[in-house]
Amino acid sequence: VPELPEVETIKEELYPLVINKMIIKTKIFRKDTIGYPSVWEFQKSLRNISILDLKRRGKYLIFLLSNNLNLVVHLRLSGQLRYYPILPTKPEKFERVRFYFKNNGGIVFIEPRALGKLYLITNGQFPNELKGLKELGLEPLDRDFNYHYLYNKIHHRQAQIKSLLLDQKICAGVGNIYSDEALFLARIHPKSRAHKLTLEEIKRLTRTLKFVLKKALSLKGSSVRDYVRPDGKAGHYHLNAYVYNREGKACVVCKNKIEVLRFGNRRSRFCPNCQTLKE
Ligand SMILES: [Zn+2]
């Protein structure tokens, strides 16, 4: 979290509030939140410039600015972008950076874990710090993301399917929640080796990835951990999740208990009865 549906929701809700607004200055409360360039250059460049457009790519938000610069925001695990019609006088808890708009309002970047970062780059030029953005693969909701694409990316790989779904070079925007959900609906065990999956299973997985992301978008994302929308409201997908955060509870299909597996520092939820392992 936040994944594609959460970041897209933030983009859609922030859009009408920030387009054509002028940033008059910024205040930085924690210097290592600025991933590129220097804090000094970041602040100097963000004076009296307008926000012309706002886009999303994978889990990144990109503000297109009037001086041909892009402000890139990577929320990582717990970053929030909050909009205020009138900025609070005191900094919010875990506030890292504040953008002041002309005429009172502004945006506040809040990040409890201090992992999320902001970058200011020249349009289309990616410093090493933003290699992840440059190398993103297709997103499951892209028209060109079909089973041929997914098959070509994974059928020769020995890796476990869960870790390939988390690979942003393959499935941009997908993270822990929606990979668990898509694997469950496709009846594929998260530890299955990619090269063991049949074409039929890869077709199913392509469909279920698109399905869960669309469903999550319509529910404005999942408010687990720290995700909130720009106005502080929650998303609702997690309330109806199939497996995510449901360990120990009954599978919605077979009533078996949902189990949890460790993947490095992540955990994956699945139904051992519905999702068969292909090692
Ligand atoms: Zn089941």
Residues whose N, C-alpha, C, O or C-beta is under 5 A from the ligand:
A	BS01	ZN	C251 V253 C254 K255 N256 C271 N273 C274
